Amino acid sequence: MDGSSSQKSRGRRSRTDAGGGAVTLRDVAKLAGVSVATASKALNGQPQVRAETRARVVRAAEQLSFSPNTLAQGLITQRSGTVGLLTSDLEGRFSMPILMGAEDAFGVDEISVFLCDARGDNVRERHHLRALLSRRVDGLIVVGARPDARPSLGRDLAVPVVYAYSPSADPRDLSLVTDNVGGARMAIDHLVQYGRRRIAHITGDATYGAAQDRASGAVDRLAEHGLELAGDQPWFGSWSEAWGRGATRMLLQRCPDLDAIFAGSDEIARGVLDVLHQEKLAVPSQVAVIGFDNWNILAANARPPLSTIDLNLEQLGRLAAQRLFAAIDGDVGSGVETVPCRLVTRESTAPLG
């Protein structure tokens, strides 16, 4: 959907007057007994209009089924009623739920959305940025492909920008990210609550901030429970089932008495489950397994269905849209806002016994 736009209809058609023409602002003003200028200010929320006058104008507009022309309204408010969603990974597992959540929020307020996919290419991203600005969008949401800091689009743009999932490297920008540390602590609490004490952690690429955050969250929370990580360290590798299988085999050789594995992703967890089945270790009665991401097609269809940590990505997208609305209205934020994860329990975890 490179450079394409998904348009959401805005408003409704005005009823025609007795002469067959469309109802105009002048007709509304006449019915309300005010000037055209006052009617315009009343319908556009200008503060100079008294409450009773505004109510009279609104009643007249409703009686005539008047809907203001979007272009004319934009000239008055200096807004286009459009926003840009700029992503680097339109087909990605993580970016799509964020975009869906943001677009849902925009749809509630009947905002038109221009969606552009830069495909991880900086040159393409700058091209899309110029194109979006030339369309006079009111603001931008930028969604990255991985949860690590990315370069800022700059501070000299004419519109506000909110970064989602991948935070801006500039702390003066506003970024929304998922709480990977908190999610890992949640996973450990869940396993400890179920009586697990020999808990290992297999996770993905160590160059990802998310992998480091999940590992540190797990280690710190175990220490708070008076426990140490089984296997002595987090096992970093790739975000794949193959790594989950290989790491589990090595872990079982080193720690044959482990009773739980916290996997850094649902893909890794699927590989963990494969080896536990091969080794005739019952899940969850002997070894409990919990993943991360709540990738439903993997987690819900695992054997047994996988308990996991949900990233709340659609909520992240909705919040990004809300923060952008506030910024468009002049309340421009900065810094990093963290969105909490949530625990999804399925059959791969249960009390030890």
SULJOUR-V754935 format. One record per residue. N is the residue number from 0. RES is the residue in one letter. PHI is phi in radians with two decimals (* if undefined). OMEGA is omega in degrees with one decimal (NA if undefined). BURIAL is 1 if it has 9 or more other ideal C-beta (glycine too) atoms within 8 Angstrom, else 0. Layout:
((N;RES;PHI;OMEGA;BURIAL) (N;RES;PHI;OMEGA;BURIAL))
//
This chain:
((0;M;*;-173.5;0) (1;D;-1.04;175.8;0) (2;G;1.24;-175.9;0) (3;S;-1.54;178.4;0) (4;S;-2.31;173.4;0) (5;S;-1.89;-173.7;1) (6;Q;-1.72;174.7;0) (7;K;-1.95;-175.6;1) (8;S;-1.06;-174.9;0) (9;R;-2.26;176.6;0) (10;G;1.38;177.1;0) (11;R;-2.37;179.6;0) (12;R;-1.23;176.9;0) (13;S;-1.33;174.5;1) (14;R;-1.17;177.4;0) (15;T;-1.44;178.7;0) (16;D;-1.42;-175.3;1) (17;A;-1.09;-179.8;0) (18;G;-1.48;176.8;0) (19;G;1.68;179.1;0) (20;G;-1.58;179.5;0) (21;A;-1.25;175.9;0) (22;V;-1.13;-176.9;1) (23;T;-1.98;176.0;0) (24;L;-1.06;178.6;1) (25;R;-1.09;178.3;0) (26;D;-1.11;179.0;1) (27;V;-1.11;-179.8;1) (28;A;-1.05;-178.8;1) (29;K;-1.11;-179.3;0) (30;L;-1.14;-178.5;1) (31;A;-1.43;179.8;1) (32;G;1.29;178.9;0) (33;V;-2.29;176.7;1) (34;S;-1.33;177.3;0) (35;V;-1.05;-179.7;0) (36;A;-1.09;179.2;0) (37;T;-1.16;177.7;1) (38;A;-1.06;179.6;1) (39;S;-1.10;179.8;1) (40;K;-1.12;-179.0;1) (41;A;-1.12;-176.8;1) (42;L;-1.32;-179.1;1) (43;N;-1.84;172.2;1) (44;G;1.26;179.9;0) (45;Q;-1.22;-172.5;0) (46;P;-1.31;-175.2;0) (47;Q;-1.32;-173.8;0) (48;V;-1.69;177.9;1) (49;R;-1.18;-174.7;0) (50;A;-1.04;-178.3;0) (51;E;-1.19;176.9;0) (52;T;-1.19;178.9;1) (53;R;-1.05;-179.7;1) (54;A;-1.09;179.3;0) (55;R;-1.14;178.9;1) (56;V;-1.16;180.0;1) (57;V;-1.10;177.9;1) (58;R;-1.08;178.8;1) (59;A;-1.13;179.4;1) (60;A;-1.10;178.9;1) (61;E;-1.17;-179.6;0) (62;Q;-1.11;-179.2;0) (63;L;-1.62;-176.4;1) (64;S;0.94;-178.3;1) (65;F;-1.45;173.9;1) (66;S;-2.21;-175.5;0) (67;P;-1.13;176.2;1) (68;N;-1.09;-175.0;0) (69;T;-1.05;-179.3;1) (70;L;-1.13;-180.0;0) (71;A;-1.14;178.2;0) (72;Q;-1.10;178.1;1) (73;G;-1.11;178.0;1) (74;L;-1.14;179.6;0) (75;I;-1.32;-174.4;0) (76;T;-1.52;-176.1;0) (77;Q;1.11;176.0;0) (78;R;-2.25;-177.8;0) (79;S;-1.71;-175.7;0) (80;G;1.25;179.4;1) (81;T;-2.28;173.8;1) (82;V;-2.35;177.3;1) (83;G;-1.91;171.6;1) (84;L;-1.96;-176.0;1) (85;L;-1.92;-178.0;1) (86;T;-2.10;176.2;1) (87;S;-1.88;-172.9;1) (88;D;-2.74;-174.4;1) (89;L;-1.06;-178.7;1) (90;E;-1.59;-173.0;0) (91;G;-1.27;178.9;1) (92;R;-1.10;-172.8;0) (93;F;-1.70;-176.7;1) (94;S;-1.28;-175.5;1) (95;M;-1.11;177.5;1) (96;P;-1.07;177.8;1) (97;I;-1.11;179.8;1) (98;L;-1.12;178.5;1) (99;M;-1.13;178.9;1) (100;G;-1.10;178.9;1) (101;A;-1.14;-177.7;1) (102;E;-1.18;174.8;1) (103;D;-1.05;-179.8;1) (104;A;-1.15;178.1;1) (105;F;-1.16;-178.1;1) (106;G;-1.13;178.8;1) (107;V;-1.04;179.9;0) (108;D;-1.71;175.3;0) (109;E;0.98;176.7;1) (110;I;-1.66;176.2;1) (111;S;-1.41;-172.6;1) (112;V;-2.09;171.0;1) (113;F;-1.85;-175.3;1) (114;L;-1.88;-178.2;1) (115;C;-2.25;179.6;1) (116;D;-1.95;-179.8;1) (117;A;-1.48;177.0;1) (118;R;0.99;178.2;1) (119;G;1.31;-177.4;0) (120;D;-1.82;-176.9;0) (121;N;-1.12;179.7;0) (122;V;-1.13;178.4;0) (123;R;-1.11;179.3;1) (124;E;-1.08;179.5;1) (125;R;-1.13;177.5;0) (126;H;-1.09;179.6;0) (127;H;-1.13;178.7;1) (128;L;-1.07;178.2;1) (129;R;-1.08;-178.8;0) (130;A;-1.14;-180.0;1) (131;L;-1.15;179.2;1) (132;L;-1.16;178.7;1) (133;S;-1.20;176.7;0) (134;R;-1.50;176.5;1) (135;R;1.06;175.4;0) (136;V;-1.10;-178.4;1) (137;D;-1.46;180.0;1) (138;G;-3.09;-176.0;1) (139;L;-2.37;165.5;1) (140;I;-2.00;-178.8;1) (141;V;-1.95;-177.4;1) (142;V;-2.01;-179.6;1) (143;G;-1.54;-177.7;1) (144;A;-1.56;179.5;1) (145;R;-2.51;-170.0;0) (146;P;-1.45;177.3;1) (147;D;-2.03;-177.0;1) (148;A;-1.02;179.9;0) (149;R;-2.19;179.1;1) (150;P;-1.10;176.2;0) (151;S;-1.22;173.0;1) (152;L;-1.28;178.6;1) (153;G;1.95;-176.5;0) (154;R;-1.76;-174.6;0) (155;D;-1.81;178.4;0) (156;L;-1.26;-177.4;1) (157;A;-1.42;-177.4;0) (158;V;-2.26;177.7;1) (159;P;-1.25;-179.3;1) (160;V;-2.29;172.9;1) (161;V;-2.10;179.5;1) (162;Y;-1.75;-177.7;1) (163;A;-2.20;178.9;1) (164;Y;1.32;173.7;1) (165;S;-1.69;-176.3;1) (166;P;-1.25;173.4;1) (167;S;-1.26;176.7;1) (168;A;-1.26;-180.0;0) (169;D;-1.64;-177.3;0) (170;P;-1.14;177.6;0) (171;R;-1.35;175.6;0) (172;D;-1.38;175.8;1) (173;L;-1.73;-179.2;1) (174;S;-2.24;174.6;1) (175;L;-2.07;-177.0;1) (176;V;-2.34;176.0;1) (177;T;-1.48;-177.0;1) (178;D;-1.56;-178.8;1) (179;N;-1.19;177.2;1) (180;V;-1.12;179.2;1) (181;G;-1.09;178.0;1) (182;G;-1.12;178.0;1) (183;A;-1.15;177.5;1) (184;R;-1.07;178.1;1) (185;M;-1.09;179.3;1) (186;A;-1.11;179.5;1) (187;I;-1.13;178.2;1) (188;D;-1.00;-179.4;1) (189;H;-1.10;-178.8;1) (190;L;-1.18;179.7;1) (191;V;-1.15;177.5;1) (192;Q;-1.03;179.0;0) (193;Y;-1.53;174.0;1) (194;G;1.52;-178.9;0) (195;R;-1.41;-177.9;1) (196;R;-2.24;179.6;0) (197;R;-1.88;-170.7;1) (198;I;-1.90;177.2;1) (199;A;-1.84;179.9;1) (200;H;-2.30;175.1;1) (201;I;-1.95;-175.7;1) (202;T;-2.44;-169.9;1) (203;G;-1.69;-173.6;1) (204;D;-1.03;-177.4;1) (205;A;-1.17;178.4;0) (206;T;-1.38;177.6;0) (207;Y;-1.45;175.1;1) (208;G;-1.02;-179.7;1) (209;A;-1.08;179.4;1) (210;A;-1.12;179.5;1) (211;Q;-1.16;-179.9;1) (212;D;-1.13;-179.9;1) (213;R;-1.16;178.9;1) (214;A;-1.16;-178.5;1) (215;S;-1.17;177.1;1) (216;G;-1.08;-179.9;1) (217;A;-1.18;-177.8;1) (218;V;-1.10;-178.2;1) (219;D;-1.13;-178.3;1) (220;R;-1.21;175.4;1) (221;L;-1.05;179.8;1) (222;A;-1.07;178.3;1) (223;E;-1.16;175.5;0) (224;H;-1.55;-178.8;0) (225;G;1.35;-177.7;0) (226;L;-2.09;174.0;1) (227;E;-2.00;-179.5;0) (228;L;-1.24;174.8;1) (229;A;-1.11;-176.0;1) (230;G;1.55;172.5;1) (231;D;1.29;-175.8;0) (232;Q;-2.82;170.0;0) (233;P;-1.17;179.9;1) (234;W;-1.78;179.8;1) (235;F;-1.52;178.2;1) (236;G;-2.86;179.1;1) (237;S;-2.01;178.5;0) (238;W;-1.46;-173.4;1) (239;S;-2.60;174.4;1) (240;E;-1.13;-179.3;1) (241;A;-1.05;177.2;0) (242;W;-1.16;176.6;1) (243;G;-1.04;178.9;1) (244;R;-1.19;-177.5;1) (245;G;-1.10;-178.6;1) (246;A;-1.16;179.9;1) (247;T;-1.15;177.6;1) (248;R;-1.06;179.5;1) (249;M;-1.14;-179.6;1) (250;L;-1.12;-178.5;1) (251;L;-1.13;175.7;1) (252;Q;-1.21;-178.1;0) (253;R;-1.43;-174.8;0) (254;C;-2.30;-177.5;1) (255;P;-1.14;-178.2;0) (256;D;-1.74;-179.5;0) (257;L;-1.11;-177.7;1) (258;D;-2.14;176.4;1) (259;A;-2.82;175.1;1) (260;I;-2.27;173.1;1) (261;F;-1.72;-178.9;1) (262;A;-1.65;-177.4;1) (263;G;-1.29;174.8;1) (264;S;-2.74;178.7;1) (265;D;-1.20;176.5;1) (266;E;-1.07;178.6;1) (267;I;-1.05;-178.9;1) (268;A;-1.06;177.6;1) (269;R;-1.09;176.1;1) (270;G;-1.15;176.2;1) (271;V;-1.01;-179.3;1) (272;L;-1.06;179.8;1) (273;D;-0.98;-176.3;1) (274;V;-1.24;177.7;1) (275;L;-1.06;176.0;1) (276;H;-1.12;-179.5;1) (277;Q;-1.08;-178.2;0) (278;E;-1.52;178.4;0) (279;K;1.07;175.3;0) (280;L;-1.71;-173.4;0) (281;A;-1.25;176.5;0) (282;V;-1.96;7.8;1) (283;P;-1.78;-170.5;1) (284;S;-1.08;178.2;0) (285;Q;-1.71;-179.7;0) (286;V;-2.27;174.9;1) (287;A;-1.53;-179.3;1) (288;V;-2.33;174.9;1) (289;I;-2.30;-179.0;1) (290;G;-1.86;-179.7;1) (291;F;-2.62;175.5;1) (292;D;2.07;-171.9;1) (293;N;0.93;172.0;1) (294;W;-1.34;-164.5;1) (295;N;-1.00;-177.0;0) (296;I;-1.11;176.6;0) (297;L;-1.56;-172.3;1) (298;A;-1.18;-175.9;1) (299;A;-1.24;-177.0;1) (300;N;-1.78;176.4;0) (301;A;-1.24;177.0;1) (302;R;-2.07;-6.5;0) (303;P;-1.33;177.3;1) (304;P;-0.92;-165.1;1) (305;L;-1.64;166.1;1) (306;S;-1.19;-173.4;1) (307;T;-2.81;176.6;1) (308;I;-1.83;-179.6;1) (309;D;-1.53;-176.8;1) (310;L;-1.39;-179.5;1) (311;N;0.99;-173.2;1) (312;L;-1.22;178.0;1) (313;E;-1.14;175.6;1) (314;Q;-1.11;176.2;1) (315;L;-1.03;178.4;1) (316;G;-1.13;179.0;1) (317;R;-1.12;179.0;1) (318;L;-1.16;177.3;1) (319;A;-1.05;177.9;1) (320;A;-1.12;179.2;1) (321;Q;-1.11;178.5;1) (322;R;-1.16;177.8;1) (323;L;-1.19;175.9;1) (324;F;-0.98;-179.2;1) (325;A;-1.10;180.0;1) (326;A;-1.16;177.6;1) (327;I;-1.10;179.0;1) (328;D;-1.44;175.3;0) (329;G;1.86;179.3;0) (330;D;-1.63;-174.2;0) (331;V;-1.54;-179.6;0) (332;G;-1.61;177.6;1) (333;S;-2.68;179.1;0) (334;G;1.50;-175.9;0) (335;V;-1.98;176.2;0) (336;E;-1.87;-175.5;1) (337;T;-1.78;-179.8;1) (338;V;-1.77;-176.8;1) (339;P;-1.18;173.7;0) (340;C;-1.50;175.2;1) (341;R;-2.47;179.9;0) (342;L;-1.49;173.7;1) (343;V;-2.05;-177.3;1) (344;T;-1.67;173.9;0) (345;R;-2.29;-167.9;1) (346;E;-1.52;-178.1;0) (347;S;-1.43;174.1;1) (348;T;-2.22;178.7;1) (349;A;-2.87;178.6;0) (350;P;-1.02;178.7;0) (351;L;-1.22;179.4;1) (352;G;2.93;NA;0))
//
